[in-house]
Amino acid sequence: MKQKAGFTLIELLVVIAIIAALSITIFVALNPAKRLQDARDDRRSTDADSILTAIHQYVIDNGSSYPTGLSAGMSEVQLGTGSSGCVISSGGCNVVAAACTDLTTPLVKYLKAIPFDPKNGTAVSTKYSVIVDSNGIVTVRACGTEGSSNISTSR
């Protein structure tokens, strides 16, 4: 009698079951939804830094004057081109102005376009806010954060 080399059906099923169990465990451990959330929050942080850098570059190039729409001691405003619907009270933001502040034209030299929130922002309502305190410190906030912490950057 000649024996054939190979695996039995039971052995193959056991190996497939083990591989499936390991795959499910790894998928759950990696938590892709959390990874996507973290990636969007990282993008928000980068966008806030880019906006702040552009504003400061404008101030340096224009002799300490702020871009049109910003002034020392102003209340918090949302960036965007919208004339209404710019009220935000989430992500650490407290925007009560009805109209957005459009920095597209003043910052065109420094930014190709004003960034907007990766999940639910648009050019009309970016979900980023700017505030300039009475000491001239500019703070840019991401209002649509999904993580546990607020994203803001100041200089």
Contact map, one row per residue, 1 for C-alpha under 8 A:
11100000000000000000000000000000000000000000000000000000000000000000000000000000000000000000000000000000000000000000000000000000000000000000000000000000000
11110000000000000000000000000000000000000000000000000000000000000000000000000000000000000000000000000000000000000000000000000000000000000000000000000000000
11111000000000000000000000000000000000000000000000000000000000000000000000000000000000000000000000000000000000000000000000000000000000000000000000000000000
01111100000000000000000000000000000000000000000000000000000000000000000000000000000000000000000000000000000000000000000000000000000000000000000000000000000
00111110000000000000000000000000000000000000000000000000000000000000000000000000000000000000000000000000000000000000000000000000000000000000000000000000000
00011111000000000000000000000000000000000000000000000000000000000000000000000000000000000000000000000000000000000000000000000000000000000000000000000000000
00001111101100000000000000000000000000000000000000000000000000000000000000000000000000000000000000000000000000000000000000000000000000000000000000000000000
00000111111100000000000000000000000000000000000000000000000000000000000000000000000000000000000000000000000000000000000000000000000000000000000000000000000
00000011111110000000000000000000000000000000000000000000000000000000000000000000000000000000000000000000000000000000000000000000000000000000000000000000000
00000001111111000000000000000000000000000000000000000000000000000000000000000000000000000000000000000000000000000000000000000000000000000000000000000000000
00000011111111100000000000000000000000000000000000000000000000000000000000000000000000000000000000000000000000000000000000000000000000000000000000000000000
00000011111111110000000000000000000000000000000000000000000000000000000000000000000000000000000000000000000000000000000000000000000000000000000000000000000
00000000111111111000000000000000000000000000000000000000000000000000000000000000000000000000000000000000000000000000000000000000000000000000000000000000000
00000000011111111100000000000000000000000000000000000000000000000000000000000000000000000000000000000000000000000000000000000000000000000000000000000000000
00000000001111111110000000000000000000000000000000000000000000000000000000000000000000000000000000000000000000000000000000000000000000000000000000000000000
00000000000111111111000000000000000000000000000000000000000000000000000000000000000000000000000000000000000000000000000000000000000000000000000000000000000
00000000000011111111100000000000000000000000000000000000000000000000000000000000000000000000000000000000000000000000000000000000000000000000000000000000000
00000000000001111111110000000000000000000000000000000000000000000000000000000000000000000000000000000000000000000000000000000000000000000000000000000000000
00000000000000111111111000000000000000000000000000000000000000000000000000000000000000000000000000000000000000000000000000000000000000000000000000000000000
00000000000000011111111100000000000000000000000000000000000000000000000000000000000000000000000000000000000000000000000000000000000000000000000000000000000
00000000000000001111111110000000000000000000000000000000000000000000000000000000000000000000000000000000000000000000000000000000000000000000000000000000000
00000000000000000111111111000000000000000000000000000000000000000000000000000000000000000000000000000000000000000000000000000000000000000000000000000000000
00000000000000000011111111100000000000000000000000000000000000000000000000000000000000000000000000000000000000000000000000000000000000000000000000000000000
00000000000000000001111111110000000000000000000000000000000000000000000000000000000000000000000000000000000000000000000000000000000000000000000000000000000
00000000000000000000111111111000000000000000000000000000000000000000000000000000000000000000000000000000000000000000000000000000000000000000000000000000000
00000000000000000000011111111100000000000000000000000000000000000000000000000000000000000000000000000000000000000000000000000000000000000000000000000000000
00000000000000000000001111111111000000000000000000000000000000000000000000000000000000000000000000000000000000000000000000000000000000000000000000000000000
00000000000000000000000111111110000000000000000000000000000000000000000000000000000000000000000000000000000000000000000000000000000000000000000000000000000
00000000000000000000000011111110000000000000000000000000000000000000000000000000000000000000000000000000000000000000000000000000000000000000000000000000000
00000000000000000000000001111111001000000000000000000000000000000000000000000000000000000000000000000000000000000000000000000000000000000000000000000000000
00000000000000000000000000111111111000000000000000000000000000000000000000000000000000000000000000000000000000000000000000000000000000000000000000000000000
00000000000000000000000000100111111100000000000000000000000000000000000000000000000000000000000000000000000000000000000000000000000000000000000000000000000
00000000000000000000000000000011111110000000000000000000000000000000000000000000000000000000000000000000000000000000000000000000000000000000000000000000000
00000000000000000000000000000011111111000000000000000000000000000000000000000000000000000000000000000000000000000000000000000000000000000000000000000000000
00000000000000000000000000000111111111100000000000000000000000000000000000000000000000000000000000000000000000000000000000000000000000000000000000000000000
00000000000000000000000000000001111111110000000000000000000000000000000000000000000000000000000000000000000000000000000000000000000000000000000000000000000
00000000000000000000000000000000111111111000000000000000000000000000000000000000000000000000000000000000000000000000000000000000000000000000000001100000000
00000000000000000000000000000000011111111100000000000000000000000000000000000000000000000000000000000000000000000000000000000000000000000000000001100000000
00000000000000000000000000000000001111111110000000000000000000000000000000000000000000000000000000000000000000000000000000000000000000000000000000000000000
00000000000000000000000000000000000111111111000000000000000000000000000000000000000000000000000000000000000000000000011000000000000000000000000000000000000
00000000000000000000000000000000000011111111100000000000000000000000000000000000000000000000000000000000000000000000000000000000000000000000000011100010000
00000000000000000000000000000000000001111111110000000000000000000000000000000000000000000000000000000000000000000000000000000000000000000000000000000000000
00000000000000000000000000000000000000111111111000000000000000000000000000000000000000000000000000000000000000000000010000000000000000000000000000000000000
00000000000000000000000000000000000000011111111100000000000000000000000000000000000000000000000000000000000000000000110000000000000000000000010010000010000
00000000000000000000000000000000000000001111111110000000000000000000000000000000000000000000000000000000000000000000000000000000000000000000010000000011000
00000000000000000000000000000000000000000111111111000000000000000000000000000000000000000000000000000000000000000000000000000000000000000000000000000000000
00000000000000000000000000000000000000000011111111100000000000000000000000000000000000000000000000000000000000000011000000000000000000000000000000000000000
00000000000000000000000000000000000000000001111111110000000000000000000000000000000000000000000000000000000000000000000000000001000000000001110000000011100
00000000000000000000000000000000000000000000111111111000000000000000000000000000000000000000000000000000000000000000000000000000000000000001000000000000100
00000000000000000000000000000000000000000000011111111100000000000000000000000000000000000000000000000000000000100000000000000000000000000000000000000000000
00000000000000000000000000000000000000000000001111111110000000000000000000000000000000000000000000000000000000100110000000000000000000000001000000000000000
00000000000000000000000000000000000000000000000111111111000000000000000000000000000000000000000000000000000000000000000000000000000000000111000000000000111
00000000000000000000000000000000000000000000000011111111100000000000000000000000000000000000000000000000000000000000000000000000000000000000000000000000000
00000000000000000000000000000000000000000000000001111111110000000000000000000000000000000000000000000000001001100000000000000000000000000000000000000000000
00000000000000000000000000000000000000000000000000111111111000000110000000000000000000000000000000000000001000000000000000000000000000000000000000000000000
00000000000000000000000000000000000000000000000000011111111100000000000000000000000000000000000000000000000000000000000000000000000000000000000000000000000
00000000000000000000000000000000000000000000000000001111111110000000000000000000000000000000000000000000000001000000000000000000000000000000000000000000000
00000000000000000000000000000000000000000000000000000111111111000110000000000000000000000000000000000000011001000000000000000000000000000000000000000000000
00000000000000000000000000000000000000000000000000000011111111111110000000000000000000000000000000000000000000000000000000000000000000000000000000000000000
00000000000000000000000000000000000000000000000000000001111111110000000000000000000000000000000000000000000000000000000000000000000000000000000000000000000
00000000000000000000000000000000000000000000000000000000111111110000000000000000000000000000000000000000000000000000000000000000000000000000000000000000000
00000000000000000000000000000000000000000000000000000000011111111100000000000000000000000000000000000000000000000000000000000000000000000000000000000000000
00000000000000000000000000000000000000000000000000000000001111111000000000000000000000000000000000000000000000000000000000000000000000000000000000000000000
00000000000000000000000000000000000000000000000000000000001111111100000000000000000000000000000000000000000000000000000000000000000000000000000000000000000
00000000000000000000000000000000000000000000000000000000001001111110000000000000000000000000000000000000000000000000000000000000000000000000000000000000000
00000000000000000000000000000000000000000000000000000010011001011111111000000000000000000000000000000000000000000000000000000000000000000000000000000000000
00000000000000000000000000000000000000000000000000000010011000001111110000000000000000000000000000000010011000000000000000000000000000000000000000000000000
00000000000000000000000000000000000000000000000000000000000000000111110000000000000000000000000000000010010000000000000000000000000000000000000000000000000
00000000000000000000000000000000000000000000000000000000000000000111111000000000000000000000000000001110000000000000000000000000000000000000000000000000000
00000000000000000000000000000000000000000000000000000000000000000111111101000000000000000000000000000000000000000000000000000000001100000000000000000000000
00000000000000000000000000000000000000000000000000000000000000000100111111000000000000000000000000000000000000000000000000000000000100000000000000000000000
00000000000000000000000000000000000000000000000000000000000000000000011111000000000000000000000000000000000000000000000000000000000111111000000000000000000
00000000000000000000000000000000000000000000000000000000000000000000001111100000000000000000000000000000000000000000000000000000000111110000000000000000000
00000000000000000000000000000000000000000000000000000000000000000000011111110000000000000000000000000000000000000000000000000000001111000000000000000000000
00000000000000000000000000000000000000000000000000000000000000000000000011111000000000000000001000000000000000000000000000000000001110000000000000000000000
00000000000000000000000000000000000000000000000000000000000000000000000001111100000000000000111110000000000000000000000000000000111100000000000000000000000
00000000000000000000000000000000000000000000000000000000000000000000000000111110000000000000001110011000000000000000000000000000111000000000000000000000000
00000000000000000000000000000000000000000000000000000000000000000000000000011111000001110000001010111000000000000000000000001111110000000000000000000000000
00000000000000000000000000000000000000000000000000000000000000000000000000001111100000000000000000011110000000000000000000001111110000000000000000000000000
00000000000000000000000000000000000000000000000000000000000000000000000000000111110000000000000000011110000000000100000001111100000000000000000000000000000
00000000000000000000000000000000000000000000000000000000000000000000000000000011111000000000000000011100000000000000000000111000000000000000000000000000000
00000000000000000000000000000000000000000000000000000000000000000000000000000001111111000000000000111100000000000000000000011000000000000000000000000000000
00000000000000000000000000000000000000000000000000000000000000000000000000000000111111000000000001110000000000000000000000000000000000000000000000000000000
00000000000000000000000000000000000000000000000000000000000000000000000000000000011111000000000001110000000000000000000000000000000000000000000000000000000
00000000000000000000000000000000000000000000000000000000000000000000000000000000011111100000000001110000000000000000000000001000000000000000000000000000000
00000000000000000000000000000000000000000000000000000000000000000000000000000100011111110000001111110000000000000000000000001000000000000000000000000000000
00000000000000000000000000000000000000000000000000000000000000000000000000000100000011111000011111000000000000000000000000000000000000000000000000000000000
00000000000000000000000000000000000000000000000000000000000000000000000000000100000001111100111100000000000000000000000000000010000000000000001000000000000
00000000000000000000000000000000000000000000000000000000000000000000000000000000000000111111111000000000000000000000000000000000000000000000001000000000000
00000000000000000000000000000000000000000000000000000000000000000000000000000000000000011111110000000000000000000000000000000000000000000000001100000000000
00000000000000000000000000000000000000000000000000000000000000000000000000000000000000001111100000000000000000000000000000000000000000000000011110000110000
00000000000000000000000000000000000000000000000000000000000000000000000000000000000000001111110000000000000000000000000000000000000000000000101000000110000
00000000000000000000000000000000000000000000000000000000000000000000000000010000000000011111111000000000000000000000000000000000100000000000111000000000000
00000000000000000000000000000000000000000000000000000000000000000000000000010000000000111101111100000000000000000000000000000000000000000000000000000000000
00000000000000000000000000000000000000000000000000000000000000000000000000111100000001111000111110000000000000000000000000000000100000000000000000000000000
00000000000000000000000000000000000000000000000000000000000000000000000000011000000001110000011111000000000000000000000000000000000000000000000000000000000
00000000000000000000000000000000000000000000000000000000000000000000000000011100000001100000001111110000000000000000000000000000000000000000000000000000000
00000000000000000000000000000000000000000000000000000000000000000000000000000000001111100000000111110000000000000000000000000000000000000000000000000000000
00000000000000000000000000000000000000000000000000000000000000000000000000000100011111000000000011111000000000000000000000000000000000000000000000000000000
00000000000000000000000000000000000000000000000000000000000000000000000000001111111111000000000011111100000000000000000000011000000000000000000000000000000
00000000000000000000000000000000000000000000000000000000000000000000100000001111110000000000000000111110000000000000000000000000000000000000000000000000000
00000000000000000000000000000000000000000000000000000000000000000000100000000011110000000000000000011111100000000000000000000000000000000000000000000000000
00000000000000000000000000000000000000000000000000000000000000000011100000000011000000000000000000001111111000000100000000000000000000000000000000000000000
00000000000000000000000000000000000000000000000000000000000000000000000000000000000000000000000000000111111100001100000000000000000000000000000000000000000
00000000000000000000000000000000000000000000000000000000000000000000000000000000000000000000000000000111111100000000000000000000000000000000000000000000000
00000000000000000000000000000000000000000000000000000000010000000011000000000000000000000000000000000011111110000000000000000000000000000000000000000000000
00000000000000000000000000000000000000000000000000000110010000000010000000000000000000000000000000000011111111100000000000000000000000000000000000000000000
00000000000000000000000000000000000000000000000000000000000000000000000000000000000000000000000000000001111111111000000000000000000000000000000000000000000
00000000000000000000000000000000000000000000000000000000000000000000000000000000000000000000000000000000011111110000000000000000000000000000000000000000000
00000000000000000000000000000000000000000000000000000100110000000000000000000000000000000000000000000000001111110000000000000000000000000000000000000000000
00000000000000000000000000000000000000000000000001100100000000000000000000000000000000000000000000000000001111111100000000000000000000000000000000000000000
00000000000000000000000000000000000000000000000000000000000000000000000000000000000000000000000000000000000111111100000000000000000000000000000000000000000
00000000000000000000000000000000000000000000000000000000000000000000000000000000000000000000000000000001000100111110000000000000000000000000000000000000000
00000000000000000000000000000000000000000000000000100000000000000000000000000001000000000000000000000011000000111111000000100000000000000000000000000000000
00000000000000000000000000000000000000000000001000100000000000000000000000000000000000000000000000000000000000001111100000100100000000000000000000000000000
00000000000000000000000000000000000000000000001000000000000000000000000000000000000000000000000000000000000000000111110011101111000000000000000000000000000
00000000000000000000000000000000000000000001000000000000000000000000000000000000000000000000000000000000000000000011111111000111000000000000010100000000000
00000000000000000000000000000000000000010011000000000000000000000000000000000000000000000000000000000000000000000001111110000000000000000000000000000000000
00000000000000000000000000000000000000010000000000000000000000000000000000000000000000000000000000000000000000000000111110000000000000000000000000000000000
00000000000000000000000000000000000000000000000000000000000000000000000000000000000000000000000000000000000000000000111111000010000000000000000100000000000
00000000000000000000000000000000000000000000000000000000000000000000000000000000000000000000000000000000000000000001111111111110000000000000000000000000000
00000000000000000000000000000000000000000000000000000000000000000000000000000001000000000000000000000000000000000001100111111110000000000000000000000000000
00000000000000000000000000000000000000000000000000000000000000000000000000000001100000000000000000000000000000000111000011111100000000000000000000000000000
00000000000000000000000000000000000000000000000000000000000000000000000000000001110000000000000000010000000000000000000011111100000000000000000000000000000
00000000000000000000000000000000000000000000000000000000000000000000000000000111110011000000000000010000000000000001000011111110000000000000000000000000000
00000000000000000000000000000000000000000000000000000000000000000000000000000111000000000000000000000000000000000011100011111111000000000000000000000000000
00000000000000000000000000000000000000000000000000000000000000000000000000000110000000010000000000000000000000000001100111001111100000000000011100000000000
00000000000000000000000000000000000000000000000100000000000000000000000000000110000000000000000000000000000000000001100000000111110000000001111100000000000
00000000000000000000000000000000000000000000000000000000000000000000000000011110000000000000101000000000000000000000000000000011111000000001111000000000000
00000000000000000000000000000000000000000000000000000000000000000000000000011110000000000000000000000000000000000000000000000001111100000111100000000000000
00000000000000000000000000000000000000000000000000000000000000000000010001111000000000000000000000000000000000000000000000000000111110000111000000000000000
00000000000000000000000000000000000000000000000000000000000000000000011111110000000000000000000000000000000000000000000000000000011111111110000000000000000
00000000000000000000000000000000000000000000000000000000000000000000000111100000000000000000000000000000000000000000000000000000001111111100000000000000000
00000000000000000000000000000000000000000000000000000000000000000000000111000000000000000000000000000000000000000000000000000000000111111000000000000000000
00000000000000000000000000000000000000000000000000000000000000000000000110000000000000000000000000000000000000000000000000000000000111111000000000000000000
00000000000000000000000000000000000000000000000000000000000000000000000110000000000000000000000000000000000000000000000000000000000111111100000000000000000
00000000000000000000000000000000000000000000000000000000000000000000000100000000000000000000000000000000000000000000000000000000000111111110000000000000011
00000000000000000000000000000000000000000000000000010000000000000000000000000000000000000000000000000000000000000000000000000000011110011111000000000000011
00000000000000000000000000000000000000000000000000010000000000000000000000000000000000000000000000000000000000000000000000000000011100001111100000000001111
00000000000000000000000000000000000000000000000110110000000000000000000000000000000000000000000000000000000000000000000000000001111000000111110000000001110
00000000000000000000000000000000000000000000000100000000000000000000000000000000000000000001100000000000000000000000000000000001110000000011111000000111100
00000000000000000000000000000000000000000001100100000000000000000000000000000000000000000010100000000000000000000000100000000011100000000001111110000111000
00000000000000000000000000000000000000000000000000000000000000000000000000000000000000011111100000000000000000000000000000000011100000000000111110000110000
00000000000000000000000000000000000000000000000000000000000000000000000000000000000000000110000000000000000000000000100100000011000000000000011111000000000
00000000000000000000000000000000000000001001000000000000000000000000000000000000000000000010000000000000000000000000000000000000000000000000011111111110000
00000000000000000000000000000000000011001000000000000000000000000000000000000000000000000000000000000000000000000000000000000000000000000000000111110000000
00000000000000000000000000000000000011001000000000000000000000000000000000000000000000000000000000000000000000000000000000000000000000000000000011111100000
00000000000000000000000000000000000000000000000000000000000000000000000000000000000000000000000000000000000000000000000000000000000000000000000011111100000
00000000000000000000000000000000000000000000000000000000000000000000000000000000000000000000000000000000000000000000000000000000000000000000000010111110000
00000000000000000000000000000000000000000000000000000000000000000000000000000000000000000011000000000000000000000000000000000000000000000000111010111111000
00000000000000000000000000000000000000001001100100000000000000000000000000000000000000000011000000000000000000000000000000000000000000000000111010001111100
00000000000000000000000000000000000000000000100100000000000000000000000000000000000000000000000000000000000000000000000000000000000000000011110000000111110
00000000000000000000000000000000000000000000000110010000000000000000000000000000000000000000000000000000000000000000000000000000000000000011100000000011111
00000000000000000000000000000000000000000000000000010000000000000000000000000000000000000000000000000000000000000000000000000000000000001111000000000001111
00000000000000000000000000000000000000000000000000010000000000000000000000000000000000000000000000000000000000000000000000000000000000001110000000000000111
